Structures are given as C-alpha cells and as structure tokens.
Amino acid sequence: MPGFAIGYEHTFINALADFLKDLGDGRKSCPDFRDALETQIICEAVLESAKDRRWEDVRY
C-alpha cells in the first residue's frame, strides 16, 4: 500500500488472529461490536456538531 509503513497490514492480521483466538477460547473480544457502535455514535455526533456549530448530546 503506497504511503503506509512496511508492516502496516500486519496490524490487521494480528487483530484478526486475536479475535479468532478469543472466539475459539469462548472469551469476550476487546474491542467488541458494542465498542464499535459507541465509537460510531460519537463520530456521528462530532460531524453533526461541526456542521451545526453547536454541542451535540451523545446518548448510547
């Protein structure tokens, strides 16, 4: 991938390996889908706040 450091793609391979190991061991993976949802809600609030130039309430 032009513009990325050598080994950048290994981050994703290692993250997937950790996820699959946790899944196989019956452990909760971190971050999980709930963490991703909360992050997405915050990102959307940031965009709305910038667009409307006002504070946004974040509820999740």
Order of alpha helices (4+ residues) and beta strands (2+ residues): alpha-alpha
